[in-house]
Amino acid sequence: MMRTPQDLAAFIADNRIEAELITDIGETPTVAAAAIALGVNEDDIIKTLLFYVSGQPYAVITNGTATVPARPLADHFGVGKRQVKLARAEQVVEVTGYPAGGVPPFGHVQLVLVLLDSSLMAKDVIFGGGGDDRTMLRIAVSELVRLTTPTILKLT
């Protein structure tokens, strides 16, 4: 069953997470559109991608404009690049509960380990998926790290 921004809001409240959902910002199909809608720089926008490494899902959080090459993930896990695969849209929904493009960095259906791009550690506040393409999440990087206890890697 597809989760919604309301499900994410309940997760935030139930877990006393210091974060804010920003709603009704219009469609934000791209990082540029989200940045304009929020009045922030593009590098303040993050994305949460789902990768499978040797069949195991991982949430990878990185800058919204960055591409995530397979090599850093393969090297971290000690596997070949062919063992690293970006999840298909239906896998994203199955594991996270949210549609690709609206995936928040936490509150997923299945508990998945988080890999965080080290470049985000220089930020104070970031904006990510809020459960759909019209909602964004505002959260301090320190709160995201506290909540997800990620492995921090240089991905980009």
C-alpha positions in Angstrom: 0.0 0.0 0.0 1.3 3.4 -1.0 2.2 5.7 1.9 1.4 9.4 1.8 2.8 12.6 3.3 0.2 12.2 6.1 1.9 8.8 7.0 5.3 10.6 7.1 3.8 13.4 9.3 2.5 10.8 11.7 5.9 9.1 11.8 7.6 12.4 12.5 5.2 13.2 15.3 5.2 9.7 16.8 9.0 9.7 16.9 9.4 13.3 18.0 11.6 14.1 15.0 12.6 17.7 14.6 11.6 18.1 11.0 8.9 20.0 9.0 6.8 18.9 6.0 6.3 21.7 3.5 3.0 21.1 1.6 1.2 22.6 -1.3 4.4 23.9 -3.1 3.2 22.7 -6.5 4.7 19.9 -8.5 8.4 19.6 -8.0 9.5 17.0 -10.7 13.1 18.3 -10.7 15.6 19.6 -8.2 15.6 23.0 -9.9 11.8 23.2 -9.6 11.9 22.2 -5.9 14.7 24.7 -5.2 12.6 27.5 -6.8 9.4 26.5 -5.0 11.3 26.5 -1.7 13.4 29.5 -2.3 16.7 27.7 -1.6 19.8 26.7 -3.6 19.7 23.5 -5.6 22.5 22.0 -3.5 20.2 22.2 -0.4 17.9 19.6 -2.0 18.7 15.9 -1.3 17.4 12.7 -2.9 16.9 9.3 -1.3 17.6 6.5 -3.8 17.2 2.8 -3.3 20.1 0.6 -4.4 20.4 -3.1 -4.2 23.9 -4.4 -3.4 24.3 -8.1 -3.7 20.5 -8.3 -3.4 20.3 -6.3 -0.2 18.5 -2.9 -0.3 20.1 0.3 0.9 18.8 3.8 1.1 21.4 6.2 -0.4 21.0 9.9 0.5 22.9 12.4 -1.7 22.7 15.8 -3.2 19.7 16.1 -5.5 21.8 17.0 -8.5 24.4 14.3 -8.1 24.6 11.0 -9.8 25.6 8.0 -7.7 28.1 5.8 -9.6 28.2 2.1 -8.7 32.0 2.1 -8.0 31.9 3.8 -4.5 29.2 1.4 -3.4 30.9 -1.6 -4.9 34.2 -0.7 -3.2 32.5 -0.1 0.1 30.9 -3.5 0.1 33.8 -5.3 -1.5 31.8 -6.5 -4.5 31.9 -6.0 -8.3 30.0 -3.1 -9.9 27.6 -5.5 -11.4 26.4 -6.4 -7.9 25.1 -2.8 -7.5 21.8 -2.0 -9.0 19.5 1.0 -8.8 16.0 -0.2 -7.7 13.1 -0.2 -10.1 10.1 2.0 -9.4 8.0 -0.9 -8.1 10.9 -2.0 -5.8 11.1 1.5 -4.4 7.4 1.4 -3.4 7.7 -2.1 -2.0 10.6 -1.3 0.3 10.0 2.4 1.2 6.2 2.7 0.7 6.7 5.9 -1.2 6.9 6.6 -5.0 10.2 7.4 -6.6 10.7 11.1 -6.6 8.9 11.6 -3.2 10.9 9.1 -1.1 11.8 10.6 2.3 15.1 9.6 4.0 13.3 7.7 6.8 9.9 6.2 7.7 10.1 3.4 5.2 7.9 0.3 5.2 11.0 -1.9 5.6 14.0 -1.0 7.7 16.9 -0.4 5.4 20.4 0.7 6.2 21.3 4.2 5.1 24.3 5.4 3.3 24.9 9.2 3.4 27.0 11.1 0.9 29.7 12.8 3.0 29.2 16.1 1.0 26.0 16.6 2.9 27.8 16.9 6.2 28.8 20.4 5.3 25.1 21.5 5.3 23.1 22.7 8.2 19.6 22.2 6.8 18.5 20.1 3.8 15.2 19.5 2.0 14.2 16.1 0.7 11.2 14.0 -0.4 8.1 14.5 1.7 6.1 11.5 0.5 4.9 12.7 -2.9 5.9 15.2 -5.6 4.1 18.1 -3.9 5.6 17.8 -0.4 9.1 18.4 0.8 10.8 17.6 4.1 12.9 20.2 5.9 15.4 18.7 8.4 18.8 19.6 9.9 21.6 17.3 8.8 22.4 16.6 12.5 18.9 15.4 13.1 19.0 13.2 10.0 22.2 11.6 11.1 20.8 11.1 14.7 17.7 9.4 13.3 19.2 7.2 10.5 22.6 6.4 12.0 24.0 6.3 8.4 27.3 5.0 7.1 28.9 8.1 5.7 30.7 7.6 2.4 32.2 9.8 -0.3 29.7 9.0 -3.1 30.1 11.9 -5.5 
